[in-house]
């Protein structure tokens, strides 16, 4: 007996899957917020909200870049290593001032992302293989640059990026919010964004239609690398040290989870920036809720894995039906 036969009369699995992929993340965030309001002590405090937002900001920034890459039917496994690599350059140039150090870190991320894009677009290497190389080599290079040591930072202006506020809102949250708006406009209002989505939907047809497939792909990975470097700078400022062994560790998994849960299909051709932001919020709330109820972080990881499976299944149901 088929699954369709077992479904209740009038139940449309394709419509349900479409609704879940469109609105499921928003409903889940609201439901989890309500649960915490009623059952989690000290949840409705400014200190708690500030902590959650500051923790989510770097993940959000990386997930924005990952959303663009996944929208082209690709993936970037190197974002965590790029964060560490960019961070490893900060102590080397912080003596010249925070601005030169930050700019050099951002250039490192941009170059790393461009390298990934070149491997994918011009050499035809599968994204998972191309970025896996930098996942290993990038963190290794970061450890070499830092000589395997955690380097403490003392520049107060630089450290303000991690702990400072602007109009009562953490600077890192302002940066994440601004970049979210920029990425939403890039995808929804520019020729580059339309080409990105078209290439993800059908790369061969896009090439035959005359779209600059290779340059768009390089641009997408370059943006992803740049955003990973931004996240690396913020993470370093918040930690108050450059730690190549720890900064960005497993960030690629958190970013992919947020993107998929937010409704961007792994098969490409669709990018949901707002959904990605809410995906980050949802995963942060899940982790915070479990920890506040005295459950270990490993439980949060298992719940995260279950959410990924559900999100991928929903996307598959929508595409096949």
PyMOL commands that set and color helices and strands:
alter all, ss='L'
color gray80, all
select helices_A, chain A and resi 3-6+13-39+46-71+79-96+98-121+127-145+156-163+171-189+191-201+203-208+213-239+251-261+273-292+297-320
alter helices_A, ss='H'
color red, helices_A
select strands_A, chain A and resi 151-152+165-166+169-170+241-242
alter strands_A, ss='S'
color yellow, strands_A
deselect
rebuild
show_as cartoon
